[in-house]
Amino acid sequence: MPEVSECQIRFDNNPCGVYFPGQSLAGYVELRVLDTFKVKGVSLQIKGFAEVKWTESTGSGKSRRTVHYHGRQDYINTVTYLQGSPEGNPYDIAPGTHTYRFGCALPHNLPTSFEGQYGHIRYTVRVVLHRPWKVDPTYKVGFTVLRHVNLNESAITLGMPCKLEIQKVFCCGPCASEPLYISAQTPISGYVPGQTIAVRIEASNKSKKRVNEFSTKLVKNVCYISQTPYGRVKMVPEIVAEVRCSGLAAGEQGTFDQFLAIPALPSTSAQCQVLTLGYEVEVEGKIPGPNINPRIRIPITLGTIPLAAHAIPRMAGDSGRLQAIQVPAIPEPTAPPIPYDELKPNISQVIPADQLPPPSYEEAVGSTPANILEEGEENTGSNNFTPQYMVYRFNNESSASGGT
């Protein structure tokens, strides 16, 4: 093993390593060597792919059968030799610091990065020191790709209120109770992280059952789609935000306004053939005993560019209607994304002070660093990575109006 003290892979003007499809990824590799050693070459690989894996078992004993499901879609795989070549003669790398530059134009069809329980959409840069007759030291880092979802492209549908309702009857036949009626409404159906979803719950409990409480959840639905041994879909729901309020006694009725703050999350995505993401607001009435709780599910779309006419939806105090606060349009980012803290001093040069700030980039709520090593790889550096997602930080007045 060569005495390489450190290998750093860095991105130009992009410390978070966040890119949009179609942008140019550029950076440099800094290799610090303590003692001279021989290599055939130094290669750099830029890779992007989606992969899902899970197993399901049926039966028991000798009849037990386990099926291994797998799906994969490749998006980018480029290998460049920064020095040397795979067929060249070995040569010495002298002690000291060696710097190599790299660059790559990202394809326009890349889906957003994601790390999940049974799969991922992952982008990496890997440096390998190819040594003759020895183990090849490998250094690997991940970077985030964010595919824009401009909600204004579907403003006619996403900008409309959505209201769903359900009736629940306990028992059946001559013992059937009067119904429990529940409705849930949101003012719009398209949001970005940093906004607040206002949910109005209206309920009339004519049954003899008590509703202990109402819970309002933002649910992320991840669909893993296999290709072998055959196509199968595994959907995994995850609660990413939740609020609760009091319920109703038998014979009561009431209206409840609930607010869900949207944390850092990946956008709604259906571009990938093996992994898709969707979101819904779920309102559930908690009934005591062995009864099935009534649930209402309202599909919503999470994007990266907010609806131009809406910021943080809230309840109108006087009219009792759901409405949305109007704000200026937000231009689609065109430059490589940079953390908001670094842009803040120059905001006034681009966007007036009374408009919304540019987004920051944060790890998804509830995320844990993923091991980005693939099967057979041995990494000599850090192998953990967590994607970063856009979050809009609205002004204090708007945030206070729609707070949870």
Disulfide bonds with the S-S distance in Angstrom:
none
